[in-house]
Amino acid sequence: MSKKHHLTDVQTLRKQARQHIDDGAVTAGYAADAQRVIKLLNDALATELVCVLRYRRHYFMAQGIQSRSIADEFLVHANEEQGHADQIARRIVQLGGEPDFSPDSLSSRSHAEYVEGDSLVDMIKEDLVAERIAIDSYREMIQYLGDSDPTTRTMLEGILAVEEEHADELADLLQGRITETSS
């Protein structure tokens, strides 16, 4: 049987909106634990920022015969990860929290590690490992949120789709365009 949802009458919606105006986007209908979601999002923010830094380093450090096109891919990924970080920071603020950009705790809060890589192949592998970690992290956050915070869930689903694209692109680079001897 399908669940029937009760629709609140317009007068009640108006009254609730005025009573809790200081809560911003977090209305009475918000079913998640906002503080827990903010913590999860701050950890995701740290992950994205660490990924931005690693991709940027790889962009500048890429060397070898095939490095230009791969470096360009690193830069595209860095910029997309920065966009994810911006989305996450905005959502944290919408939920009444503060995005944590503290450099002192970024690596300890990040799900992905900051591993530099010595060769072009190593850089791609480390980026692929980080993408795979992000994919599983986002998938778990999406499952955790379920229907309790559809806005955050939808944002994370969009980010997850891009992370999966990154992983596919990096796997393709490893399997097709470069060899272990590239550096």
C-alpha positions in Angstrom: 0.0 0.0 0.0 1.2 3.5 -0.7 1.6 6.0 2.0 -0.8 8.9 2.0 0.7 12.2 2.8 -1.2 14.8 4.7 -1.2 18.2 3.1 -1.1 21.1 5.6 -3.7 23.8 5.0 -2.4 27.1 3.7 -3.3 29.1 6.9 -1.2 26.7 9.0 1.7 26.9 6.6 1.6 30.7 6.8 1.4 30.7 10.6 4.4 28.3 10.9 6.5 30.3 8.5 6.0 33.5 10.5 6.6 31.8 13.9 9.9 30.3 12.9 11.2 33.0 10.6 14.7 33.0 12.1 15.2 29.3 11.1 15.6 30.3 7.4 15.3 27.3 5.1 15.0 24.8 8.0 11.2 24.6 8.4 9.1 22.4 10.7 8.9 19.9 7.8 12.7 19.4 7.8 13.0 15.8 9.1 16.8 15.3 9.3 19.1 16.2 12.2 20.4 19.5 10.9 23.5 19.4 13.1 24.4 15.9 11.9 23.9 16.9 8.3 26.0 20.0 8.7 28.8 17.8 10.1 28.5 15.4 7.2 28.6 18.3 4.8 31.6 19.9 6.4 33.4 16.5 6.1 32.4 16.4 2.4 33.5 20.0 2.0 37.0 19.0 3.4 37.1 16.1 1.0 36.3 18.3 -2.0 38.9 20.9 -0.9 41.6 18.3 -0.5 40.7 17.0 -3.9 41.0 20.5 -5.4 44.4 20.9 -4.0 45.6 17.4 -5.1 44.2 17.9 -8.7 45.8 21.4 -8.9 49.2 20.0 -7.8 48.9 17.2 -10.4 48.0 19.8 -13.0 51.2 21.7 -12.4 53.4 18.6 -11.9 52.3 16.5 -14.9 55.2 15.8 -17.1 55.9 13.5 -20.0 54.9 13.0 -23.6 51.2 12.7 -22.9 51.1 15.1 -20.0 49.4 18.2 -21.6 46.0 16.6 -22.2 46.1 14.8 -18.9 47.1 18.0 -17.1 44.2 19.7 -18.7 41.9 16.9 -17.4 43.3 17.4 -13.9 42.5 21.2 -14.1 38.9 20.5 -15.3 38.5 18.1 -12.4 40.0 20.6 -9.9 37.5 23.2 -11.1 34.5 20.9 -10.9 35.6 19.8 -7.3 35.8 23.5 -6.4 32.2 23.9 -7.7 31.1 21.0 -5.5 32.8 22.6 -2.5 30.9 25.8 -3.2 27.6 24.0 -3.5 28.2 22.2 -0.2 29.3 25.4 1.6 26.1 27.2 0.4 24.0 24.3 1.7 25.7 24.3 5.1 24.8 28.0 5.4 21.2 27.3 4.3 20.9 24.7 7.1 22.1 27.3 9.7 25.7 26.1 9.9 29.1 27.5 9.1 31.3 26.0 6.4 34.6 24.9 7.9 37.4 26.0 5.6 40.1 25.7 8.3 43.3 24.5 6.7 44.4 23.0 10.1 41.8 20.3 10.0 41.1 19.8 6.3 43.1 16.6 5.9 41.9 15.0 9.1 38.2 15.7 8.1 38.6 14.7 4.5 37.5 11.2 3.5 40.2 11.2 0.7 43.9 11.5 1.4 46.2 14.0 -0.1 48.8 11.8 -1.9 51.0 13.5 -4.4 52.1 10.7 -6.7 55.6 10.5 -8.2 54.7 9.8 -11.8 51.8 10.7 -14.1 50.5 7.1 -13.6 50.7 7.5 -9.8 48.9 10.8 -10.0 46.1 9.3 -12.0 45.9 6.3 -9.6 45.7 8.5 -6.6 43.0 10.7 -8.1 41.1 7.6 -9.0 41.3 6.2 -5.5 40.1 9.6 -4.1 37.2 9.6 -6.6 36.2 6.0 -5.6 36.3 7.1 -1.9 34.1 10.1 -2.7 31.7 7.9 -4.7 31.2 5.6 -1.7 31.0 8.5 0.8 28.4 10.3 -1.2 26.4 7.2 -1.8 26.3 6.5 1.9 25.3 10.1 2.7 22.5 9.9 0.2 21.2 6.7 1.7 21.5 8.2 5.2 19.4 11.2 4.2 16.7 9.2 2.4 13.6 11.4 2.3 14.5 13.4 5.5 16.4 16.1 3.5 15.5 15.9 -0.2 17.4 19.2 -1.1 20.7 18.0 0.3 20.1 14.5 -1.1 19.5 15.9 -4.6 22.6 18.1 -4.4 24.7 15.1 -3.4 23.2 13.0 -6.1 24.3 15.6 -8.7 27.8 15.7 -7.2 27.9 11.9 -7.1 27.1 11.7 -10.8 30.1 14.0 -11.6 32.4 12.0 -9.3 31.4 8.8 -11.2 32.3 10.6 -14.4 35.7 11.6 -13.0 36.4 8.0 -12.0 35.4 6.7 -15.5 37.7 9.3 -17.1 40.6 8.4 -14.9 40.1 4.7 -15.4 40.1 5.3 -19.1 43.3 7.2 -18.9 44.9 4.4 -17.0 43.6 1.7 -19.3 44.0 3.3 -22.7 46.1 6.4 -23.1 49.2 6.0 -20.9 51.6 3.2 -19.9 53.4 2.4 -16.7 56.6 3.9 -18.1 55.1 7.4 -18.6 56.2 10.0 -16.1 
